[in-house]
């Protein structure tokens, strides 16, 4: 399969599989898994944070962050397009009793600080207490610049808020910015990092913060059923993802640019090349095409896309330029076969 649906579809490489099969393990709930312990120690040091927690997913890591920073009845500020607001099943409200206050994202993915300031609630018993600002980098493939991250830090300090970064694809961001990860983490209180997207691990995310924060998050993780036992099998793959696959993200970005250029030359498909910053391409199809039938047709050719308007296509470890050429060729054929039903 040539799969453009997401970078979550990456499969562990042979080196990861070998590391998983030979990993030294113990009971992580007891703190006895040496491979998990080493991953958390190394990750904390590598990211310039005091402590780290290995989690089963990015959704879990974000929820742990929100529940650790906020008390029941508190509020957090975030973007309308934020993953932890829009795509995580309302977990903050349902499980944490935390009220989200979404702000419309700007075109570049940022949040306007004036709008954020206006959304902060007064210190009054009528209102939820605004406790946290959560931002996301990258967001829809767009990179928040380092200058914006610094301004976000200044904003939260000014208004006595904590700052959480949903960094599911933070390594795509620092690859595009060509900076060290610590230049980002020095401006935040906590960060979640997904290891099973472009970095290629089969399972897992990291949550990082200070020692007190991670101690509390670990308790919430247990309560939410996230205490894993011989998790070193997964941590072994996670370590390889961080140490070896970060360098490969630049190729994913190049492939996304290559894909966008190819698509932009097809009549009836609009792609804004200047918006392709990392590994995501958004293509707007003319109404004269039936994208649902095109997706089904491509599946018969072993090509997977998620139909939508715009269509999101994601490059990753398991996509190369030859795959892109095949996709574009088959797409052109399918466009002829399936004009719109309207």
Protein Blocks (a to p, Z undefined) as FASTA:
>chain_A
ZZfkbmklpccdfklmmmmmmpccddfknopafklmmmmmmmmmmnopabdcddfbfklm
mmmmmmmmpcghiacdddfklmklmmnoommmmmnopacddddddfkopacfklmmmmpc
cddfkbccdfbdcddddeehiacdfklmmmmmmmmmmnopacdddfklmmmmmmmnopaf
klmmmmcfbdcddfklmnopabdcdddddfklmmmmmmmmmmnopaccklmlmmmmmmmm
mmmmmmmmmmmmmmmmmmmmmmmmpghiacdfklmmblcccddddfkbcfklmmmmmmmn
opacdddddddddddfklcfklmmmmmmmmmmmmmmmccfZZ
